[in-house]
Amino acid sequence: MIIQDNLLLNRAEPDGLGGVQFLYKVKGYGVTAISKPQEELSHIHWEVDVIKYVTEIPLKYEVCHTTDLAKKTLKFYSDKALNEFLDKAFKYFEELGLLENMLPDNDRP
Amino acid sequence: MSNLDFVAEGKPADWVPLGETQTVVDPMEMFFKLPRKTEFITGSEAARESIRRMNVDVAIAYPITPQSETMQQAGYLYDEGYIKDFYRGEEEIGVMSACSGASRAGVRTLTATSGPGLMRGMEAISSWPGARVPIVLMDMCRVINTPLAIQPDNIEMSFMLNTGMLLLHAEDQQDFYDYPLVAAIVSEKVDVTLPCAVSVDGFFVTHARGQVSMTPKEYKLPPRDGWASAVPAMDNENPPARLSRDAPIQKSNFISYHMHSSWQQEVFAAVERSAKYFDKYLGGLIEIINPDAEEFLVASGAAVSQSREAVRQEGEAGRKVGMIKIKSIRPWPMRELVAALKNAKRIMVPEFNQAGWLHKELCSTLYGRTTGTMIGGPRVYGGMTMPTEMILEWLADARKKQL
């Protein structure tokens, strides 16, 4: 089962391609995980990006390829691999959030 | 089949079909009381799990994209002993005719097809309601017209609207697990005895994964009682078997128009009678979000998922938009729709087909019963996608033009 902790929203894939999008959030950062249909079922995969939230309501985020977690869009071919990445990402975001809070107000991203 | 037959098929001498190890439960217990576990699976896999619990006697199909995955999975279920008999027909007319024969013999019969396959089988399919055969047809929608395409488009559903078939439209993988089970039970009710198609938008659902909450596989629906039906099963052991219950109805190739018209009236009355069962087992023929809104999106199938997100985003912007998901196309939820939309000022119908059959159905229902404006669209077809933004833009445009 896909990790449900820190899940902000689970919705139909917004481009209308079918499939689903899971949006996770921890301290201003998060992960978008999209699973779309594939002609070959064995090719179904997770397309994953680290994101930074702009606002929660309305829901707005930007793809963030500047963290040590991921410099590009990642692909995972199993739920297990996705869950492992999410576990790692949640811990990373917690730490990142703490570090960012230590910065002077003007320097916070 | 005896154990010798199983051994001949390569099973060990002590092999027991897994279907025989399942416990039969009342449909209400299956649908509402048994514990459920959620898995992240494709629509085809959800269909397989539905079939596993359906207590199917015979499944017959001919492969066609995007249905093939599901019936391949059904083949595995046959191998495991969850389906008692299974074979690949020679093509769809043969398949749908064979299904008719199997169902007339009183057994629970399942088939599945897609787009052009449905079209090819339509002659036989359109004879099912009159024959009162409660077959379950899983219909994975795809483009039917030239140029050839295998992408999603649900125009094929419109061809079944006036056949006397029962017709459900699944939104997602969860529905494609739940609806076929409900279809099997409702279609076999004595005062219904009609075939039921469960359509789903191919690829977007069948070849994508979603969360599906399922009951344990150790439980299955009660078997079909072939004698408890509007037209009792044929007794093939004692020929001559009659196609009709009452001998004077069909004599050679002659039938009086009186007889035929009353037979048709009874078929369509049975469609209406099925509504109370679908209402009970599906938790209503429609689902309503924001019932007091003045603007409504009315959709079925995959268009519902996109509409849900549009409603959520409109809510974020401080605008309350309502949504109606139509679960059952036949029986058509006329009373429910009239009641739900009586105060609507704007009604928009997003669809995955060019003709806008759902919009036309809704217009027929609401003509003279609403002062709201009906908007047919947005529509996508031929495999096009329907991004949430498209629905939001149509809504904004309608407001701007004060439609």
Chai-1 contact restraints between the chains, C-beta under 6 A:
chainA,res_idxA,chainB,res_idxB,connection_type,confidence,min_distance_angstrom,max_distance_angstrom,comment,restraint_id
A,I2,B,F40,contact,1.0,0.0,6.0,A-B,restraint_1
A,R11,B,E309,contact,1.0,0.0,6.0,A-B,restraint_2
A,A12,B,S305,contact,1.0,0.0,6.0,A-B,restraint_3
A,A12,B,Q306,contact,1.0,0.0,6.0,A-B,restraint_4
A,A12,B,E309,contact,1.0,0.0,6.0,A-B,restraint_5
A,P14,B,T388,contact,1.0,0.0,6.0,A-B,restraint_6
A,D15,B,P387,contact,1.0,0.0,6.0,A-B,restraint_7
A,G16,B,Q306,contact,1.0,0.0,6.0,A-B,restraint_8
A,G16,B,T385,contact,1.0,0.0,6.0,A-B,restraint_9
A,G16,B,M386,contact,1.0,0.0,6.0,A-B,restraint_10
A,G16,B,P387,contact,1.0,0.0,6.0,A-B,restraint_11
A,L17,B,T385,contact,1.0,0.0,6.0,A-B,restraint_12
A,G18,B,F204,contact,1.0,0.0,6.0,A-B,restraint_13
A,G18,B,A208,contact,1.0,0.0,6.0,A-B,restraint_14
A,G19,B,A208,contact,1.0,0.0,6.0,A-B,restraint_15
A,V20,B,G210,contact,1.0,0.0,6.0,A-B,restraint_16
A,S35,B,R209,contact,1.0,0.0,6.0,A-B,restraint_17
A,P37,B,F203,contact,1.0,0.0,6.0,A-B,restraint_18
A,P37,B,F204,contact,1.0,0.0,6.0,A-B,restraint_19
A,P37,B,H207,contact,1.0,0.0,6.0,A-B,restraint_20
A,P37,B,A208,contact,1.0,0.0,6.0,A-B,restraint_21
A,L41,B,T42,contact,1.0,0.0,6.0,A-B,restraint_22
A,I57,B,E316,contact,1.0,0.0,6.0,A-B,restraint_23
A,P58,B,E316,contact,1.0,0.0,6.0,A-B,restraint_24
